[in-house]
Amino acid sequence: MQMDGVAPDATTLVTNLKACSIAGDILIGQELHAESILRGFSEGSSFLGNMIVHLYANCGLLTDAQNIFDSLNTRDTIIWTSLIAGYTKFGFAEEALNIYHQMQSEGVTPDVVTYICSLKACGSLGEIDDGREIHSEVERLLLIERCVRIGTALIDMYAGCGQLVKSHEVFDKLLVRGVDSWNALMSGYIMNGDGEKVLKCFEKMSSENTLPDLETIMYTLKACSILKNVCQGHGIHCEIIKQNVLGHFDEIGPVLIDMYFNCGSVKDAQVIFDQLPHQDLGSWNILISGYVNLQMYHESMCYLDKMLVGDVSPDSYTYVCGLTACSNLMHVDRCYQLHTEIVKRGLLEGDHSLKAPLMQRTIVWNSVISAHLNLGHGDEALSCCKHMQGEGVPFDAITYISSFKACEAAGASDAGQCFHSDLVKLGFLESEIMIGTALVDMYAAFFMHAESKFMFNRLSTTDVIAWNTFISAHFKTGCESTIFECLERMKLEGVLPNSITYTCALNACSSVEAIKRGKNIEVYVYGENQETDSLTNALVGLYAKCGLFKKAQDVLQRVQVHDVSWWNALISGCSQHHLGEEALGFYDQMQCQGMIPDAITYLCSLKACTSTGQVHRGQEMHMMITKKGLLTKESFIGNVLIDMYAKCGLLADAQVVFDKLPFRDTISWNTIIAGNIVNDNGNEALTISKEMYKKYVYFDVASYLCSFKACGSVSDADYGMQLHSEIVKKGLLEWSIFAGNALIDMYVCCGLLFEAEDVLQKLVSRDVLSWTTLIAGFLRHGCDEEALLCLEKMQQEGIQPDVLTWNALIAGYSHLGEADKACQVLESMEEVEPNEESFQSILAACSHAGLVERGQAYFYVMALEYGVFPNVELFTCMVDLFGRAGHVDMALLLVRSMPLQPDIVAWHTLLAACQKWGNVVVGMEAFNSALILDEKDTATFVSMYNTLACADKVVGTVIDMMEESVI
């Protein structure tokens, strides 16, 4: 309808909103809501407002439903009931009753559905007084006689409030007792553990010729389970088979398993489990807990292991059973392993059931935290420290040292300072060498150099090991001057530097200005006879990084025996500083001298192949790596190969390498996901990310960044929200601005602008990219007022817009067809120079608005006034400007005369103009020129075909050429 240009009216929107509510499709529903606002339909209108409230309430967006409800001018019974039903459905019974009371106070008359939902809320809360009032009201209105559902709701309510006598009394008074009424009564007895009365109900129900349904059968089986009556349970099982109810075996099966376990009939329970067509989480939990309850701990662990290697993910209850079994079997190592998995999955959050079986000793927690740190899982290690604190397990010195390392790994400076404060309060000595050096290292990692230096000065002893720790910590943060000050101070205090000290110092010399210092260290090293492999490598690396290859080779020649590590230092130095050609040159030279490359050589050389685009060289190295079996020994080699193939456009080869890796770590998964994103293959990137998540591979910050990018590229907000929940649990948004910005971008790409803005508002710190992403999103979706408001708020926070921000505004207005506003933004850029992207957006805006002269003026002044010299993309923008306006000859002249080689996009742009204006002559030139660049490009043939067709020319030649090119 919309594709045909027909605008939906209010009735159309209401009908579609209703369909979304029935289907539970909140995303399309939100789009329709936004559409209604854009088209000026007021939410305040009763009909439209009712349906929007019903949609949001039915889909669980209760805050949104409440806000719209509150804004309505008139509210009838239906809309009140929709809100009450939503609150009740999603477990907010108290809120549901509050709305019910408010409805009555405003004089709105409830209907049958209102009473049913309110009674359900009373039963959930045990609010017997409110329930009795509603009972009196429906009795007065004679609704119990007229509506069986009211009677059933009353039975349910009284049962929920523990008033089973009253529940049965209501049941006896019912004129018509259907299966739902019987089920409600049975459910009440099951909740109160009265299996005898359930079975009596079942017998009486049968005598009244009321046919049981699936729910009835389940209640009777649960009654047999409570009574441990295996004979009657087996009889019902036989009846199920006889009545052919096995079509519902997925629902009945778990109840049968539970019944047989409770009756001690393990064999029957196992047989039923094996027969289940779909063994889901619930059935696995019943099986494992059944064995635990019968103290068959070995069997329970056996089935837990089977579950873990399958497709079903355990929940907190599964782990409680596993930990109980491990504790009874005294399997401490297995207990540690399960605890690691629990923390990894974030199941400790708010789940007290998991905490009781854990061996809450400091040594256990220390082991678990240490294991996470060894695996590089800083955020999980930090989470363990916080849980340990929350459970009151005392910290020892090792715990504090590990917690400082965890904070450093997770980037959580605030948490680190809190742990430091706790340490002081508990009387631990900061001057103790191990604790003190851990603090020195942590504060240096957070660039808190004054605090780091203060802690170092408080150390009880400052031997060469302590100095090396201090120097190494500052080396990691790139603080060159501090390192060389330390060397001088060491000498003054009579502490002799060793080879480790000098290696750190040399590695810190990363600029040409540091060469003098490096040469001085070289003199000390050889003067004191401290030369070692690591020192020589550091010297070679220093000179290579600074482009002094002759000097690096001089160092190598001074060494009598050339080790592969020295060549690696040379190749690595070049590769790290994007000197790919030089790195590959040293790789060749190394082999000419008979030196055999090792894993590090290939690692650095493959990076050089990637940076230079020499994929053929990389393929040759890949063959050698495979021949030597390095892929099975060193996982990082596989990761670099995946990265090289993906960045060189050979995604299929990257996938082959990934699939063949014997061990895939987090970096492997991140690399293949990022590779698919770089190659615009968002769907595959998302599939791989979901597989990674499903297999419980550890997600680091990069994993979340790539996954959010993939979600945004294909508008998969559901998975994005799932990951959003994960990073909130892990506390990543508290310290990683990159994660926050990626999340904002994901929501923007999915069109969920309010969610994106909510994320931005909740970020602990926001940068210019955070605001720019949101501004671009608002403009992309036509919300220019909101975009400008964001810009204003951003500046109020003291964050000044950069060129990306201005470009986002220009591009946004260009996208909206607001060429004048785009031009105004360009001309009002304050203290920021526009770049190529700025002018591309401006020229696009002029092109779409037909402002040829203004576009020409910008093109001519951008080099003179702004120092932006035209590239192929900018020339192509001008071709598009002339072409759209009908100046096809001028567009052709520009393509012919541009100082750069036109690419296929330039010729396609010209060809599109020819198609629009029916210019076959120029079109044929553009067609032939494009074919020279890519003779099999489908778009070229299709465009030429359309050009000829629009001009009523013969198209057979083009079709013949397409067939010859096998297109």
Summary of the structure (lengths in Angstrom):
residues: 967
radius of gyration: 35.8
end to end distance: 33.4
largest distance: 107.1
contacts: 3234
relative contact order: 0.02
helix: 75%
strand: 0%
